[in-house]
Amino acid sequence: MSASNPADQPPASQIGVPASAVPNSRESGNVRDFHVHRGGEAPTSKGQKTVSEAGLDRVIIFDTTLRDGEQSPGASMNLGQKLQVAKALRDLGVDVIEAGFAAASPGDLESIREVGRQVEGPVVCSLARSSRGDIEAAWSALKDAPRRRIHVFLATSPIHRDFKLKMAKDEIVRRAVEGVKMARERCDDVEFSCEDAARTELEFLAEVAERAVEAGATTLNIPDTVGYALPQTYAETLGYLRKHVRGIDRVVLSVHCHNDLGLAVANSLAGVLVGARQVECTINGIGERAGNASLEEVVMAMKTRQDVFKVQTDVHTERLYPASRLVAQVTGIHVQRNKAVVGQNAFAHEAGIHQHGMLTHRETYEIMRPEEVGFSRSSLVLGKHSGRHALKERLVALGYQLSDAQMEKVFAEFKVLCDKKKEIYDADIEALVIHGQIHADGAQTWELAALSTTSGTGTLPAASIALVKKSDGTRYQEAAAGDGPVDAVFKAIEKITGVTGKLRDYQIHSVTVGEDAQGEVVLELEHPTGVYRGRALSTDIIEGSARAYLDVVNRIVLKTPANAELPDAVRELGTV
Ligand SMILES: [Zn+2]
């Protein structure tokens, strides 16, 4: 990647788009037009929802779980998983899905392309540095998407100018303008981000912003890339730009905040209060370092305090909890119990006095209803005698719409689980669905065929294991001794697959209650190509551990070399 290589760039005369010709062009289906355009229908005047009709301003929800979120250490997802998350985001009603950074790796480019082809409704977006190579890569990934956006970024802060880009101010302005124009030649919907805007001199920030708008950017994003801003300073920055950037009213002003000081959501909301109409965020707030602004918190704050914000989004909030669970399962990054909106304790009332208040009047201690975010209050119990219909009804109530084939599969697994476990709770059913979805792409090289372990006082813990290589159906068997039965299982798997690494984390969570509860095993392995997380569900912790370890092995085996380099490559490229 040669971000600073001027050879990447065409001379300005080749760009051929006069600045005056591009701004404010309106492509139908462009989110900034506030059209409701889902499910691939052409927008009609009837289907359009305007700001004035609703009486409220609309805030565009730009989800970057698949791009910024995926930059969380160990959160890499394979193509099938990214598509699952993208579909959940579509069902959730987000406006824009940033599906990746096309120039970062061939794997990223491919997943943006597939999201664009398979997930209809939201605008699909790729990040790109302000260079010809990146913009071409983004465009080649987005071409097939019915609605698409190129997101061009360039750093503007003194520390980035001097130490990363080694460019003077005028060169930054020139390259920003060139990048936006290049992107506009290909795509009507172009976002420009001033990387590290929150640490940029206001006057210079306004200059770059104005030139980017003039060059045809349709969304102007002001990222706090390093999580340095405070609500007040961030609002002042945006206020300054609104006052001093010519043409800013013709574009959507966007916020993108990081959580290094725990202020990502607060800063984003401060931005909305001073006129930002796009919020960039991720499910569960995952992202580099301390993460991004959490989508569910931003959305529920604006909804619950509509009296203050006077805005609305198109998010179906009852899909928030299922989306949160899916992302937690896919990435292996668990949601803390006391996390706002989607944490397990978010709606739990333990203290007797609260319970009494709740029973008399719900609003005594509850500002949101759990059902509003898709959190099920009831823990209706299913069991051996529950039929297909009861299971289906429960799934619908939990917010899952399954196809007949998926329903059959979940029902079969439900029956197996009923033999192992007397009472089946909502969380058990949900775990079956989500684990089914995660592994639905069949992207498995190795499958567990048989497992037995011995352990006890005075004996050496040992495991014998049989795995099947899915490509040719060959069965391999190995035995190993270890420090304990789980260690012995891991060593036996290593012997067969040849994949070794250092175990960094190993956790077992109980999905529900009781001695026969399902355990979810999550483990993290350090491999020369990166850090990988794997997970599995079982009522038997040794079997669960074996499956979780195989999940990691399968991820390592399936990772393309280009993709494996992603974290370092991205770090070098920089992002917003
Ligand atoms: Zn970011």
Residues whose N, C-alpha, C, O or C-beta is under 5 A from the ligand:
A	BS01	ZN	D68 V576
